[in-house]
């Protein structure tokens, strides 16, 4: 067997990226995603693609933020790993988007195992599995309980303080990774940086208070490069147990619908059972699942 040839693409060779079977439906999933050919790589064996990966960021970002497309042919885990390991970018996160219930389909489960092994050989380990949701107007607006009051807040320091309180007790795997690395302050600042990274208006951010004026939490109606999304839902620890996360989600949904959203994307960790239940109650169907992988130092050289 000949050694694989790793090739970074350009406009003239971009077609090679699509010469590989797509059992996970990633072509449809990323149908509207814009990729730079020079951030796409393939592994060729005897001139035939056996693995492919795409790195992604916004058009204005100078370097890729993550890998969100990985396909590896059966038995080509080593080639897939080399494709990732030899990339010229240090990218800590890899996302693998999957059809719902993929574990119940032996062919899909095998395809995921192949890609997972390639990622592991390249230095990535699973971080968390997530549900991906997509609300559309035909599903109806969620009922708004009316228990909280929502106001904009121009001071980032206020949001940062609330984020610290929210992440002092959290089920979110990304936040917990940040806390292990740099404490609650790092987790809060990473969230704030993400809010600012989103191209949606800063004045959309909402602080929620009880009728008595006590802070209950925040929600962030947002747009990411793919469209409207629930950017963040968080309740401070002392206000938990009342189901306020549903109230925040309902208000966030209604806010984005009022801005003309014809869909709203959202996600939560599968282990965050309370938040998953709130999405179900608010009428958000699961449309995909995702496995997030992480490499603390980037892929191994």
DOMARLUM-791377 format. One record per residue (C-alpha): residue number from 1; x, y, z. Coordinates in Angstrom, 3 decimals, padded with zeros to 6 digits, always signed. Example, Ala and Ser with C-alpha at 12.3 -4.5 7.8 and 13.67 -1.06 7.14 Angstrom:
// residues 2
(1; (+012.300; -004.500; +007.800))
(2; (+013.670; -001.060; +007.140))
This chain:
// residues 301
(1; (+000.000; +000.000; +000.000))
(2; (+001.404; +003.359; -000.999))
(3; (+001.803; +006.109; +001.583))
(4; (-000.931; +008.764; +001.624))
(5; (-000.257; +012.134; +000.060))
(6; (-001.556; +015.031; +002.155))
(7; (-002.679; +017.964; +000.077))
(8; (-003.927; +021.410; +001.059))
(9; (-006.388; +022.563; -001.571))
(10; (-006.662; +025.693; -003.695))
(11; (-009.424; +026.882; -006.042))
(12; (-008.164; +024.651; -008.857))
(13; (-008.194; +021.492; -006.716))
(14; (-011.187; +022.234; -004.446))
(15; (-013.243; +019.581; -006.274))
(16; (-011.153; +016.852; -004.627))
(17; (-012.823; +017.643; -001.311))
(18; (-016.129; +016.247; -002.576))
(19; (-014.779; +012.994; -004.044))
(20; (-015.459; +010.981; -000.890))
(21; (-018.615; +009.237; +000.418))
(22; (-020.637; +011.246; +002.947))
(23; (-022.388; +008.800; +005.325))
(24; (-022.847; +011.430; +008.042))
(25; (-024.638; +013.898; +005.780))
(26; (-022.067; +016.637; +006.286))
(27; (-022.483; +017.970; +002.749))
(28; (-026.099; +018.840; +003.478))
(29; (-025.309; +020.010; +007.010))
(30; (-022.701; +022.485; +005.714))
(31; (-024.511; +023.321; +002.477))
(32; (-024.536; +027.052; +003.281))
(33; (-021.190; +027.164; +005.100))
(34; (-018.479; +029.070; +003.264))
(35; (-015.079; +027.389; +003.372))
(36; (-011.800; +028.742; +002.105))
(37; (-010.182; +026.170; -000.229))
(38; (-006.815; +026.822; +001.428))
(39; (-008.328; +025.700; +004.749))
(40; (-009.414; +022.370; +003.286))
(41; (-007.123; +019.342; +003.213))
(42; (-007.367; +015.853; +001.766))
(43; (-005.361; +012.664; +002.146))
(44; (-004.906; +010.898; -001.200))
(45; (-003.919; +007.282; -001.648))
(46; (-003.115; +006.335; -005.236))
(47; (-004.758; +009.594; -006.267))
(48; (-008.035; +008.811; -004.493))
(49; (-009.238; +010.798; -001.450))
(50; (-009.396; +008.647; +001.700))
(51; (-009.792; +011.439; +004.269))
(52; (-010.778; +015.084; +004.270))
(53; (-011.068; +017.891; +006.796))
(54; (-012.176; +021.505; +006.672))
(55; (-011.103; +024.269; +009.032))
(56; (-013.512; +027.149; +009.577))
(57; (-013.712; +030.755; +010.764))
(58; (-015.496; +033.923; +009.730))
(59; (-014.395; +035.590; +006.518))
(60; (-012.638; +038.331; +008.514))
(61; (-010.799; +035.982; +010.904))
(62; (-007.075; +035.620; +010.125))
(63; (-006.798; +031.962; +011.162))
(64; (-009.156; +028.981; +011.564))
(65; (-011.098; +028.697; +014.816))
(66; (-011.994; +025.018; +014.641))
(67; (-012.345; +021.944; +012.468))
(68; (-015.992; +021.272; +011.709))
(69; (-015.784; +018.709; +008.903))
(70; (-013.926; +015.416; +009.134))
(71; (-014.470; +012.356; +006.952))
(72; (-012.260; +009.276; +007.000))
(73; (-012.708; +006.146; +004.894))
(74; (-012.910; +002.809; +006.700))
(75; (-009.437; +001.534; +007.582))
(76; (-007.820; +004.921; +006.892))
(77; (-007.660; +006.192; +010.477))
(78; (-003.882; +006.731; +010.276))
(79; (-004.233; +008.799; +007.102))
(80; (-006.973; +010.873; +008.730))
(81; (-004.767; +011.441; +011.764))
(82; (-001.833; +012.534; +009.599))
(83; (-004.129; +014.929; +007.772))
(84; (-005.009; +016.613; +011.075))
(85; (-001.604; +016.334; +012.743))
(86; (+000.352; +017.939; +009.907))
(87; (-001.984; +020.910; +009.458))
(88; (-000.186; +024.273; +009.582))
(89; (-002.709; +025.640; +012.131))
(90; (-002.943; +024.926; +015.843))
(91; (-006.651; +024.275; +016.250))
(92; (-007.814; +023.065; +019.635))
(93; (-011.415; +022.115; +018.823))
(94; (-012.881; +019.636; +016.369))
(95; (-016.640; +019.239; +015.856))
(96; (-018.254; +016.143; +014.407))
(97; (-021.908; +016.732; +013.487))
(98; (-024.056; +013.612; +013.333))
(99; (-027.591; +012.508; +012.472))
(100; (-029.920; +012.142; +015.475))
(101; (-029.859; +008.671; +017.020))
(102; (-026.709; +007.708; +015.139))
(103; (-025.809; +005.060; +017.731))
(104; (-028.853; +003.020; +016.694))
(105; (-027.561; +002.646; +013.123))
(106; (-024.597; +000.204; +012.914))
(107; (-023.255; +001.796; +009.718))
(108; (-023.335; +005.301; +011.206))
(109; (-021.840; +004.093; +014.489))
(110; (-018.969; +002.469; +012.582))
(111; (-018.366; +005.662; +010.573))
(112; (-018.242; +007.691; +013.794))
(113; (-015.815; +005.195; +015.357))
(114; (-013.467; +005.563; +012.370))
(115; (-013.454; +009.349; +012.639))
(116; (-013.103; +009.267; +016.412))
(117; (-010.056; +007.029; +016.165))
(118; (-008.457; +009.309; +013.570))
(119; (-009.051; +012.314; +015.851))
(120; (-007.630; +010.415; +018.848))
(121; (-004.489; +009.442; +016.943))
(122; (-004.028; +013.133; +016.065))
(123; (-004.170; +014.185; +019.723))
(124; (-007.864; +015.034; +020.125))
(125; (-010.047; +013.570; +022.865))
(126; (-013.856; +013.729; +023.173))
(127; (-014.959; +016.677; +025.301))
(128; (-018.752; +016.526; +025.191))
(129; (-021.728; +015.337; +023.181))
(130; (-024.389; +017.920; +022.361))
(131; (-027.914; +018.201; +020.996))
(132; (-028.409; +020.659; +018.115))
(133; (-031.840; +022.270; +017.802))
(134; (-033.629; +024.298; +015.157))
(135; (-036.813; +026.233; +015.883))
(136; (-038.972; +027.488; +013.009))
(137; (-042.072; +029.719; +013.152))
(138; (-044.411; +026.889; +012.161))
(139; (-043.634; +025.290; +015.543))
(140; (-045.251; +028.207; +017.348))
(141; (-043.825; +030.611; +019.901))
(142; (-043.159; +029.189; +023.368))
(143; (-045.430; +030.383; +026.150))
(144; (-043.879; +033.213; +028.145))
(145; (-044.596; +032.808; +031.884))
(146; (-044.093; +036.513; +032.613))
(147; (-042.242; +035.896; +035.875))
(148; (-039.115; +037.882; +034.998))
(149; (-038.332; +041.342; +033.703))
(150; (-035.830; +041.750; +030.856))
(151; (-033.732; +044.818; +030.200))
(152; (-030.673; +045.690; +028.096))
(153; (-027.506; +046.441; +030.029))
(154; (-024.734; +048.463; +028.333))
(155; (-022.049; +047.682; +030.932))
(156; (-019.984; +044.600; +030.068))
(157; (-018.795; +044.445; +033.670))
(158; (-022.332; +043.634; +034.778))
(159; (-022.568; +040.734; +032.347))
(160; (-019.107; +039.525; +033.336))
(161; (-020.116; +039.474; +036.999))
(162; (-023.291; +037.507; +036.245))
(163; (-021.325; +035.076; +034.065))
(164; (-018.887; +034.456; +036.920))
(165; (-021.807; +033.627; +039.195))
(166; (-023.418; +031.349; +036.603))
(167; (-020.200; +029.445; +035.956))
(168; (-019.385; +029.039; +039.642))
(169; (-021.735; +026.027; +039.424))
(170; (-022.106; +024.773; +035.855))
(171; (-022.860; +021.634; +033.851))
(172; (-021.391; +023.086; +030.651))
(173; (-018.353; +021.088; +029.516))
(174; (-016.664; +023.989; +027.711))
(175; (-017.020; +026.205; +030.768))
(176; (-015.690; +023.457; +033.033))
(177; (-012.673; +023.004; +030.747))
(178; (-011.990; +026.741; +030.979))
(179; (-012.402; +026.658; +034.767))
(180; (-009.878; +023.825; +035.047))
(181; (-007.435; +025.864; +032.989))
(182; (-007.910; +029.363; +034.398))
(183; (-010.737; +029.477; +036.907))
(184; (-014.230; +030.927; +036.753))
(185; (-012.931; +034.262; +035.479))
(186; (-011.521; +032.632; +032.330))
(187; (-014.797; +030.808; +031.679))
(188; (-016.744; +034.058; +032.049))
(189; (-014.394; +036.008; +029.798))
(190; (-014.505; +033.321; +027.102))
(191; (-018.309; +033.590; +027.064))
(192; (-018.152; +037.384; +026.869))
(193; (-015.624; +037.181; +024.031))
(194; (-017.977; +034.856; +022.158))
(195; (-020.890; +037.287; +022.587))
(196; (-018.774; +040.071; +021.103))
(197; (-017.547; +037.781; +018.314))
(198; (-021.114; +037.225; +017.124))
(199; (-022.071; +039.755; +014.425))
(200; (-025.429; +040.527; +016.077))
(201; (-025.998; +043.875; +017.857))
(202; (-024.615; +044.339; +021.372))
(203; (-027.884; +045.953; +022.499))
(204; (-029.707; +042.622; +022.071))
(205; (-028.153; +041.205; +025.262))
(206; (-030.681; +040.871; +028.080))
(207; (-030.383; +040.886; +031.860))
(208; (-033.288; +039.176; +033.667))
(209; (-034.532; +040.210; +037.110))
(210; (-037.271; +039.025; +039.422))
(211; (-040.134; +041.445; +040.236))
(212; (-038.238; +042.179; +043.469))
(213; (-035.265; +043.428; +041.436))
(214; (-032.959; +040.471; +042.110))
(215; (-030.778; +039.254; +039.249))
(216; (-032.067; +035.938; +037.891))
(217; (-029.779; +035.446; +034.884))
(218; (-029.100; +036.484; +031.318))
(219; (-030.008; +035.454; +027.814))
(220; (-028.194; +036.388; +024.617))
(221; (-030.248; +036.509; +021.416))
(222; (-027.626; +036.360; +018.700))
(223; (-026.723; +035.804; +015.124))
(224; (-023.684; +033.728; +014.301))
(225; (-022.316; +033.559; +010.731))
(226; (-024.943; +030.912; +009.903))
(227; (-027.941; +032.876; +011.174))
(228; (-030.087; +033.498; +014.278))
(229; (-029.239; +031.475; +017.363))
(230; (-029.694; +031.221; +021.097))
(231; (-026.284; +032.528; +022.099))
(232; (-026.513; +031.836; +025.825))
(233; (-028.993; +030.981; +028.574))
(234; (-027.830; +031.196; +032.185))
(235; (-029.400; +031.384; +035.633))
(236; (-027.409; +032.442; +038.711))
(237; (-027.079; +029.665; +041.328))
(238; (-029.255; +031.279; +043.994))
(239; (-032.196; +031.525; +041.547))
(240; (-032.104; +027.944; +040.324))
(241; (-034.884; +025.497; +041.026))
(242; (-037.646; +027.749; +039.692))
(243; (-037.381; +026.760; +036.025))
(244; (-036.214; +030.237; +035.055))
(245; (-034.042; +028.853; +032.246))
(246; (-037.252; +028.113; +030.367))
(247; (-038.425; +031.701; +030.896))
(248; (-035.129; +032.989; +029.510))
(249; (-035.302; +030.658; +026.511))
(250; (-038.891; +031.652; +025.766))
(251; (-038.033; +035.338; +025.869))
(252; (-034.920; +034.812; +023.754))
(253; (-036.978; +032.936; +021.153))
(254; (-039.667; +035.600; +021.074))
(255; (-037.044; +038.346; +020.781))
(256; (-035.372; +036.721; +017.762))
(257; (-038.736; +035.964; +016.165))
(258; (-039.569; +039.634; +016.602))
(259; (-036.407; +040.442; +014.661))
(260; (-037.748; +038.415; +011.739))
(261; (-035.866; +035.155; +012.304))
(262; (-037.169; +032.395; +010.027))
(263; (-035.251; +029.838; +012.100))
(264; (-033.332; +029.800; +015.384))
(265; (-030.446; +027.425; +016.019))
(266; (-029.470; +026.302; +019.508))
(267; (-027.429; +023.655; +021.305))
(268; (-026.879; +022.192; +024.746))
(269; (-024.733; +019.470; +026.283))
(270; (-026.543; +016.137; +026.354))
(271; (-025.629; +015.789; +030.019))
(272; (-027.392; +019.049; +030.867))
(273; (-030.739; +017.333; +031.390))
(274; (-032.573; +020.384; +032.792))
(275; (-031.678; +022.577; +029.797))
(276; (-032.498; +019.811; +027.322))
(277; (-035.921; +019.517; +028.967))
(278; (-036.444; +023.278; +028.629))
(279; (-035.673; +023.122; +024.901))
(280; (-038.214; +020.334; +024.506))
(281; (-040.836; +022.309; +026.444))
(282; (-040.161; +025.386; +024.291))
(283; (-040.782; +023.392; +021.111))
(284; (-037.216; +023.043; +019.843))
(285; (-036.702; +019.731; +017.981))
(286; (-033.323; +017.994; +017.899))
(287; (-032.092; +018.112; +014.294))
(288; (-028.507; +016.898; +014.723))
(289; (-026.123; +015.698; +017.393))
(290; (-022.514; +016.756; +017.832))
(291; (-019.371; +015.354; +019.396))
(292; (-016.875; +018.041; +020.371))
(293; (-013.233; +016.978; +020.575))
(294; (-010.481; +018.973; +022.256))
(295; (-006.680; +019.039; +022.111))
(296; (-005.211; +021.256; +024.840))
(297; (-001.997; +021.924; +022.931))
(298; (-003.330; +021.470; +019.422))
(299; (-002.676; +018.296; +017.435))
(300; (+000.476; +016.412; +018.310))
(301; (+003.376; +017.148; +015.982))
